[in-house]
Amino acid sequence: MVLILLALLGASLADMVALAAERTPTALANACASCHGPDGRSQGAIPSLAGMPAQEFVAKMTAFRSGAGDATVMDRIAPGVSPAEVDALADHFAQSH
């Protein structure tokens, strides 16, 4: 949908490919690294994501999205992550050991 809208607005193919590429699980996980550590391995008090079971990750992100999760900033970040991206990240981090 977003790519179609960009095409209608005159975005180049390169722009659309760059946008699609930025939303890969690896790229999304890299955005998590600033707080949760490289590859989801936290170096401090923030929880690690690496090795977290996928269902637990999805449940936590769902709670953050709804405002029910105990969070400092994740309640503001999670709404920007689509349910499909949450599932992809859940699988990504569950496979990281």
N, C-alpha and C positions, 0 to 999 in steps of 0.2 A: 504494500500500500504506500509506504513512504517513498519507495523508489519510483513508483508511478507518479506520485505527486511531484517529486523532484524533476522527473522527465517533463511533466507538463509545465513546470516553472522554468524549463530551459537548462537544467543542470546537465553537465556533460556526462558521458559514460564513465569517464575517469572519476568524477565526483561520486557517482552512484556506486561504483566498485569500491572506492575508498570508504564510503559509509558502510557498506555491507561488510567489508573486511574488518572494520573496527569493532563489530559486534560479535566476533567469534568468541568461543569460551575462553581461549587463551588470552585474547585482548581484554575481555571483561575481567578475568582473573588477575591480570596485571594491574588493573585499576584497584583491586582489593589489596594489593601488596603494600601499598603505602601505610596501611594500618595493620593488616593481618600478616605481614611479612612475606618475603619471597616465597613463591609457590604455596602460599597459605600457611607457612610455618612461622607463627608469631614469635617474636623475640622478647615479648614482655607480657603485660597484663591483658592485652587484647586477645581474645580467643583465637586459637589456630583453626584454620578451615581444612587443612590437609588431613585426609583420612576420615573426615566427618561423614557419617552415613548420609546418603542422599536424602532419605526421608527426613532426617533431623534438620538438614540444611534447608529443605523446602519448608518445613514447619516453622523454622525460625524466621525465614524471609517473609513468609505469609503473615506471621505475627507482626513483624516490623512494618509491613505494608499497611496493615490494618490499624496500627498504633497500639496494639496489645502487647508487643514485645518490650522487654526492659532494655532501653537503648539510650545512648547519648547522641549519636548521629545517624544510626542505621534507620531510624524511623523517617528520616528525611532522604536518605539515599535509596532505600528499597523501593519506593514507589516509581523510581526511574528505571527499574529493571523489570522487563516484561516477564510474565509467567513462563514463557518458553526459554528466556534467558536464565531464569532461576533454575529451571530443570537442567539446562546445559551446564550451568555452574555447579549444580549439585553433583552431577555425574563427574565433572572435571575434578572437583575437590575430593570426591569419594575414591577416585582412582589414584590420587596423589598420596603416597605414603612416605 
